Amino acid sequence: EIVLTQSPDFQSVTPKEKVTITCRASQSIGSSLHWYQQKPDQSPKLLIKYASQSFSGVPSRFSGSGSGTDFTLTINSLEAEDAATYYCHQSSSLPITFGQGTRLEIK
Amino acid sequence: EVQLVESGGGLVQPGRSLRLSCAASGFTFDDYAMHWVRQAPGKGLEWVSGISWNSGSIGYADSVKGRFTISRDNAKNSLYLQMNSLRAEDTALYYCAKVAVTTRGWYFDLWGRGTLVTVSS
């Protein structure tokens, strides 16, 4: 099983700040890494596919990078509406796995 | 409108069974693989099971293998999860998720709102 480890688990940030969330895979997964945003009491929504491709309709302040085992989700100029938990997900092999999540709190 | 709507959740005693359904609309259901993903209260996302477009390929998490059965009825645009021998640790919000496949691989591009399963005596 491929284990995905996100850091940090929690971050409190101010609006307009730049945020970086990392996801490390226990073995190489190429670019089969995707990022989801889950706001309170909502279902997850896709932000980034294949490590760096923005999904349709996602604001341009969200970007992703990385390949192999190390990946990064960056949010530039954070907005209040970005308060959420962010998950990485690998589709390289079964069983499908997710990172433990990173909760962003907006000060 | 493209959407997935889960149903069938509820309160059930340990050891009993429950069948979840997911109704798809707004897209050609039988073109896509589908999955179930669950989220225990206050916890992260956990993959449960997946099924290919024609039911020819099915997978389960070890935690549910032998107890849960995934199926689909393409004529009814519906996905199902039969859950037997339920345990307290199966308590979660169960989401169905649609797969998007490209030449590079696949990802979840659409999620339902979920249906809550509570296993308790």
Interface residues (C-beta under 8 A of the other chain):
Chain A: S31 S32 H34 Y36 Q38 Q42 S43 P44 K45 L46 K49 Y50 F55 Y87 H89 S91 S92 L94 P95 I96 T97 F98 G99 Q100 G101
Chain B: H35 G44 L45 E46 W47 G50 G59 A61 D62 Y95 A100 R104 G105 W106 Y107 F108 D109 W111 G112 R113 G114
